[in-house]
Amino acid sequence: QLKDMDKAVKRIEEAVEAGERITVFGDYDCDGIAATVIVYSYLDAMGANVGYYIPHREDEGYGLNIPAIDRLSGDGTSLIITVDNGISAISEVEYAREQGIDVIITDHHQTRDTLPNAVAVVDPHRADCPSSFKALAGVGVAFKLVCALEGEAGETLLEQYGDILAMATVADVVELTGENRIFARAGLPQIEAERVQVLWHFWKGRAFAVRISLLSRSPIASPPELTR
Protein backbone atom coordinates (compact mmCIF):
# COMPACT_ATOMS: atom_id res chain seq x y z
CA GLN A 1 0.00 0.00 0.00
CA LEU A 2 1.36 3.39 -0.98
CA LYS A 3 1.30 6.13 1.63
CA ASP A 4 -1.65 8.56 1.31
CA MET A 5 -3.46 6.38 -1.22
CA ASP A 6 -6.47 6.23 1.10
CA LYS A 7 -6.55 10.02 1.28
CA ALA A 8 -6.35 10.30 -2.49
CA VAL A 9 -9.21 7.84 -2.99
CA LYS A 10 -11.41 9.58 -0.43
CA ARG A 11 -10.94 13.03 -2.00
CA ILE A 12 -11.52 11.77 -5.53
CA GLU A 13 -14.67 9.92 -4.54
CA GLU A 14 -15.97 13.08 -2.86
CA ALA A 15 -15.24 15.10 -5.99
CA VAL A 16 -16.96 12.59 -8.28
CA GLU A 17 -20.01 12.42 -6.05
CA ALA A 18 -20.30 16.21 -5.89
CA GLY A 19 -19.69 16.73 -9.61
CA GLU A 20 -16.59 18.82 -8.99
CA ARG A 21 -14.37 19.59 -11.95
CA ILE A 22 -11.29 17.34 -11.80
CA THR A 23 -8.22 17.88 -13.97
CA VAL A 24 -5.56 15.23 -14.50
CA PHE A 25 -2.28 17.11 -14.86
CA GLY A 26 0.21 15.05 -16.83
CA ASP A 27 3.55 15.28 -18.53
CA TYR A 28 4.61 15.32 -22.17
CA ASP A 29 6.74 12.15 -22.22
CA CYS A 30 5.47 8.63 -22.86
CA ASP A 31 5.18 7.83 -19.15
CA GLY A 32 3.29 11.01 -18.35
CA ILE A 33 0.92 10.76 -21.29
CA ALA A 34 0.13 7.12 -20.58
CA ALA A 35 -0.52 7.90 -16.92
CA THR A 36 -2.83 10.72 -17.99
CA VAL A 37 -4.75 8.41 -20.35
CA ILE A 38 -5.28 5.76 -17.65
CA VAL A 39 -6.49 8.11 -14.91
CA TYR A 40 -8.54 10.31 -17.26
CA SER A 41 -10.17 7.32 -18.99
CA TYR A 42 -10.99 5.62 -15.71
CA LEU A 43 -12.55 8.72 -14.14
CA ASP A 44 -14.44 9.51 -17.33
CA ALA A 45 -15.90 6.00 -17.29
CA MET A 46 -16.95 6.59 -13.67
CA GLY A 47 -18.99 9.55 -14.85
CA ALA A 48 -16.69 12.13 -13.30
CA ASN A 49 -16.56 15.72 -14.50
CA VAL A 50 -12.96 15.30 -15.59
CA GLY A 51 -10.51 16.89 -17.99
CA TYR A 52 -6.79 16.74 -18.55
CA TYR A 53 -3.88 19.10 -19.01
CA ILE A 54 -0.50 18.34 -20.54
CA PRO A 55 1.95 21.28 -20.35
CA HIS A 56 3.63 22.53 -23.51
CA ARG A 57 7.19 21.26 -23.43
CA GLU A 58 8.80 24.43 -24.81
CA ASP A 59 6.47 27.12 -23.47
CA GLU A 60 5.77 25.72 -19.99
CA GLY A 61 8.36 23.07 -19.29
CA TYR A 62 7.93 20.19 -16.89
CA GLY A 63 5.36 19.94 -14.16
CA LEU A 64 2.70 21.94 -12.41
CA ASN A 65 3.04 25.68 -13.04
CA ILE A 66 1.25 28.84 -11.95
CA PRO A 67 -0.07 29.98 -15.37
CA ALA A 68 -1.61 26.53 -15.85
CA ILE A 69 -3.17 26.70 -12.39
CA ASP A 70 -4.67 30.08 -13.28
CA ARG A 71 -6.11 28.63 -16.46
CA LEU A 72 -7.58 25.64 -14.66
CA SER A 73 -8.99 27.86 -11.93
CA GLY A 74 -10.75 29.87 -14.62
CA ASP A 75 -12.19 26.66 -16.03
CA GLY A 76 -13.69 25.79 -12.66
CA THR A 77 -11.28 23.04 -11.60
CA SER A 78 -11.44 22.35 -7.87
CA LEU A 79 -9.23 19.23 -7.82
CA ILE A 80 -5.97 18.61 -9.67
CA ILE A 81 -4.48 15.12 -9.82
CA THR A 82 -0.88 15.16 -10.98
CA VAL A 83 0.56 12.09 -12.70
CA ASP A 84 4.31 11.61 -13.26
CA ASN A 85 5.01 15.00 -11.73
CA GLY A 86 4.31 17.21 -8.74
CA ILE A 87 6.60 15.92 -6.01
CA SER A 88 8.76 19.07 -6.17
CA ALA A 89 5.88 21.52 -6.82
CA ILE A 90 5.84 22.96 -3.30
CA SER A 91 5.13 26.60 -4.19
CA GLU A 92 2.74 25.65 -6.99
CA VAL A 93 0.63 23.46 -4.71
CA GLU A 94 0.49 26.27 -2.16
CA TYR A 95 -0.62 28.67 -4.89
CA ALA A 96 -3.34 26.26 -5.99
CA ARG A 97 -4.58 26.05 -2.41
CA GLU A 98 -4.82 29.84 -2.34
CA GLN A 99 -7.02 29.63 -5.46
CA GLY A 100 -9.31 27.12 -3.76
CA ILE A 101 -7.95 24.12 -5.65
CA ASP A 102 -7.05 20.89 -3.89
CA VAL A 103 -4.13 18.91 -5.30
CA ILE A 104 -3.40 15.20 -5.20
CA ILE A 105 0.17 14.32 -6.13
CA THR A 106 0.98 11.01 -7.79
CA ASP A 107 4.63 10.76 -8.82
CA HIS A 108 7.56 8.38 -8.88
CA HIS A 109 10.50 10.76 -8.75
CA GLN A 110 12.80 11.15 -5.77
CA THR A 111 11.36 13.30 -3.00
CA ARG A 112 12.90 16.32 -1.32
CA ASP A 113 13.15 16.89 2.41
CA THR A 114 9.87 18.82 2.28
CA LEU A 115 6.76 17.46 0.58
CA PRO A 116 4.08 19.61 -1.08
CA ASN A 117 1.21 20.57 1.21
CA ALA A 118 -1.26 18.56 -0.87
CA VAL A 119 -4.36 16.60 0.08
CA ALA A 120 -2.37 13.46 -0.67
CA VAL A 121 1.19 12.81 -1.81
CA VAL A 122 1.45 9.35 -3.38
CA ASP A 123 5.06 8.53 -4.21
CA PRO A 124 6.88 5.28 -3.38
CA HIS A 125 10.04 7.26 -2.63
CA ARG A 126 8.51 8.98 0.37
CA ALA A 127 10.63 8.13 3.39
CA ASP A 128 7.51 7.04 5.28
CA CYS A 129 5.97 5.01 2.44
CA PRO A 130 5.62 1.36 3.49
CA SER A 131 5.63 0.02 -0.06
CA SER A 132 8.51 -2.41 -0.54
CA PHE A 133 8.70 -1.79 -4.30
CA LYS A 134 10.10 1.65 -5.14
CA ALA A 135 10.89 1.34 -8.86
CA LEU A 136 7.44 2.12 -10.31
CA ALA A 137 7.18 4.41 -13.29
CA GLY A 138 4.71 7.27 -13.13
CA VAL A 139 2.21 5.15 -15.04
CA GLY A 140 2.59 2.42 -12.43
CA VAL A 141 1.68 4.80 -9.62
CA ALA A 142 -1.28 6.06 -11.69
CA PHE A 143 -2.43 2.49 -12.30
CA LYS A 144 -2.28 1.70 -8.59
CA LEU A 145 -4.46 4.79 -7.99
CA VAL A 146 -7.21 3.52 -10.29
CA CYS A 147 -6.91 0.06 -8.71
CA ALA A 148 -7.42 1.65 -5.29
CA LEU A 149 -10.46 3.52 -6.62
CA GLU A 150 -11.82 0.28 -8.07
CA GLY A 151 -11.17 -1.50 -4.80
CA GLU A 152 -9.38 -4.46 -6.32
CA ALA A 153 -5.90 -5.88 -6.74
CA GLY A 154 -5.93 -4.92 -10.41
CA GLU A 155 -6.47 -8.09 -12.45
CA THR A 156 -9.48 -6.74 -14.35
CA LEU A 157 -7.95 -3.31 -14.84
CA LEU A 158 -4.72 -4.92 -16.00
CA GLU A 159 -6.66 -6.49 -18.84
CA GLN A 160 -8.14 -3.10 -19.70
CA TYR A 161 -5.01 -0.93 -19.45
CA GLY A 162 -2.21 -3.48 -19.69
CA ASP A 163 -1.04 -2.40 -23.15
CA ILE A 164 -0.55 1.24 -22.20
CA LEU A 165 0.88 0.30 -18.81
CA ALA A 166 3.47 -2.05 -20.32
CA MET A 167 4.50 0.34 -23.08
CA ALA A 168 5.09 3.28 -20.75
CA THR A 169 6.82 1.15 -18.11
CA VAL A 170 9.32 -0.11 -20.68
CA ALA A 171 9.70 3.31 -22.32
CA ASP A 172 10.56 4.96 -19.01
CA VAL A 173 13.48 2.53 -18.62
CA VAL A 174 12.61 1.48 -15.07
CA GLU A 175 13.91 -1.85 -13.83
CA LEU A 176 11.77 -4.74 -15.04
CA THR A 177 11.49 -6.47 -11.69
CA GLY A 178 8.65 -6.85 -9.19
CA GLU A 179 5.43 -5.16 -10.21
CA ASN A 180 7.01 -3.66 -13.33
CA ARG A 181 7.73 -7.16 -14.63
CA ILE A 182 4.11 -8.13 -13.96
CA PHE A 183 2.91 -5.08 -15.92
CA ALA A 184 5.21 -5.80 -18.86
CA ARG A 185 4.38 -9.51 -19.03
CA ALA A 186 0.66 -8.78 -18.94
CA GLY A 187 0.64 -5.91 -21.41
CA LEU A 188 3.17 -6.77 -24.10
CA PRO A 189 1.17 -9.74 -25.44
CA GLN A 190 -1.85 -7.46 -25.74
CA ILE A 191 0.14 -5.16 -28.01
CA GLU A 192 1.57 -8.07 -30.00
CA ALA A 193 -1.89 -9.53 -30.51
CA GLU A 194 -3.11 -6.15 -31.81
CA ARG A 195 -6.16 -6.20 -29.62
CA VAL A 196 -5.68 -2.47 -29.23
CA GLN A 197 -3.72 0.14 -31.07
CA VAL A 198 -1.93 2.99 -29.36
CA LEU A 199 -1.45 6.04 -31.52
CA TRP A 200 0.93 8.75 -30.42
CA HIS A 201 0.42 12.11 -32.11
CA PHE A 202 2.60 15.18 -32.00
CA TRP A 203 1.03 18.37 -33.28
CA LYS A 204 2.91 21.65 -32.96
CA GLY A 205 4.83 20.28 -30.02
CA ARG A 206 1.70 19.22 -28.18
CA ALA A 207 1.75 15.58 -27.23
CA PHE A 208 -1.43 13.65 -26.67
CA ALA A 209 -2.54 10.05 -26.83
CA VAL A 210 -5.55 8.33 -28.27
CA ARG A 211 -6.28 4.70 -27.44
CA ILE A 212 -8.53 3.06 -29.97
CA SER A 213 -10.22 -0.29 -29.68
CA LEU A 214 -9.79 -2.18 -32.92
CA LEU A 215 -13.07 -3.94 -32.24
CA SER A 216 -15.27 -0.90 -31.68
CA ARG A 217 -13.11 1.72 -33.42
CA SER A 218 -14.27 4.12 -30.75
CA PRO A 219 -11.85 6.50 -29.00
CA ILE A 220 -11.38 5.84 -25.30
CA ALA A 221 -9.10 8.72 -24.46
CA SER A 222 -8.81 12.29 -25.66
CA PRO A 223 -8.96 14.43 -28.80
CA PRO A 224 -5.97 16.36 -30.25
CA GLU A 225 -5.98 19.25 -27.85
CA LEU A 226 -3.65 20.44 -25.14
CA THR A 227 -6.47 20.39 -22.61
CA ARG A 228 -9.95 19.09 -22.35
N, C-alpha and C positions, 0 to 999 in steps of 0.2 A: 504494500500500500504506500503510495506516495504521500508525503506530508501535504496537508491542506486540501487534499482531493475532496474530502467531505464538505469543506467550506465552499469549494468551487461548485460542487453539485447542488448544494442547497441554494446558492445565490442564482444559479442558472435556472433551476426549477421555479424559483420565485419569479424571475423575470419572464419566463415562458407563460406561467399562469396569469400574470398581470398584463401580458401583451406589451411589455417594455421593448423598446428597440435595442437589439443586441447587434454589435458589430464584431466580427472576427477579424483581428488585425494580424496580417501575415507578413511574409517576407517574399522577396523576389527570386530566391533560388528554388531549386527543385524541392528541397525539404520543406521550405516555408510554404510554397504553393500547395504541395500535397497535403500538408497539415491543415491549410485553410480549406481545401476542398472537403476533407473528411469532416471537420467540425461544422462547416457551413451546411453541407449536405445533410448531415445528421439532424441538426437543429431545424433546418427547413422541413425535413420529413416529419419532425415532431409538431409542426405547425407554428413554430416560433416566428416572431417578427424579427427576422435576422438579415443582415447584410454582411458584406466583407470589404476590406480595404487592404490593398497591397501598395506600399509606398513606391514611388518612382525612384528607380535606382540612382539616376543622375541628379535629379532635382531635390530629392528628400534624403537619400541615403538609407542606411539600415535602421530599422526599429521605430518604435513609437516616437512621435515628434509633436511639438506644440501646434504648428499649423494644421496638421491632420486632426488633432484633438479639437481644434476650433471648428473645423469643417464638420466633424462628426457631431459635435455639440449642436451645431446649426441644423443638422439633419434629425435631431431628436434622440440621438443615441444616449442611453442611460447606463449601458453596460458594455464594456470593451473586454473581449477575450483575446489576449495575445497568443500567438502560436509561433514557435521558433524564434522568439525575441521577447524582450521586456525585462529580463533579469537585472539589467543595469539601468533601467529607465526610472531612476529614483525621483528626479525633479519632474519628469513628465507625468508620472503617476500622481504626484502631489498636485500638479496643475490640473489634471483631470478631476481629481477630487474637488478642487475649488470650483470647477464648472458643474459640479453635481453628477459626475460620471464615476461609477464604480469600475474598477479594473480587476480582472483575474489574469494573472500571469501564468502561462504555461511555456516552459523553455527547457533547454537541455544544456545550455552553456554554463561555464563555471561561474559561481556566484562571487560576489564581493563580500566584504565584512558586513556591510549594511544591505538589507533587502528592501525593495520598494514597499511602501506602506499601502499595499493592495488588499483587497478583500481576501484573496488567496494567492499564494505564490507556490506553484507546483513545478518543482525542478529537482531531479534526483540528486543534484550536486549540493543541495542544501546540507549544511553540516548536521542538522537535526532530522534529516529525512531517513526513515528506517528502511527504505528500499535497498535490497542487497545488490541490485543491478543498476549501475550508474551510466552505462554506455548507450542509453537510448538516443536516437535522433529526435529532432523536434517532432517529426511525424509520429514517432512512437509514443511520446508524451501525450500528443493530441489524441491518438487512438485510445490510450488508457483513459483519457477523460470521457470519451463517448462510451466506453465500456462501463465506466462508473455511473454514467447517466442512465445507461440501459439496465444496470444492476446485474450484470453477468460477467463471467470470466472472459468472454470475447469470442467464443467459437463461431457464433452466428455472424457477428460483425466482421470477423476475419474473412469469412466467405464473401461478405459484401464489399469490403474495402481492401482485401488482401493484395490486389494487384498494385494499387497506389502505394500502399504501405511498404511493400517489398521494394518497389522501384526507388522510392525516396530514401529508404534505409540504406540500400546499396549505393545510391548516388551520393549520399552524404559521407561515405567512406568511414562509417563507424565500424567497430569490430563486430564480426558476424559470429557472436557467441550469445549464449543465454536467450533472452527474448528476441533479440535481433535475428538470430538464426531461425527461430520459430516463424517470425514474420516473413523472412526470405523464402523459407521452404514452403510456406503456405501460399505465398503470392506469386512466385515466379512461374509455377505451372499454370496459373490462371492466365498470365500474359502469354505464355507459350501456346496455350490452347486457343488463344484469340477469343475468349469469351467476352472480353471487353477490350476496348481500344482507348488508349490514353493519348490525347492530342495536346501537344504543347505549342502554344502560339506566342509569337513575339511581335507586337505591333507598336511601332514608335517607342520602343524601349519599355513598353508596359507588358509585363508577363502575366498570363492568366492561364488557367487550365480548364478544359472541358472534358468530362468523362462521359463517354457515350456507350450505351448498351447496344451491342451489335444485334441483339434480338429485337429490341423495341425501337432502336434508332432515336430514342428520346434523350435529350440532354439531362443529366443529373445535377451538374454543377452550374457554372455561371457563364454569362455572356461576355463578349470581348470588351469589357470596360474596366477601368481602374477600380471603381467601386460599384457596389450595388446596394 
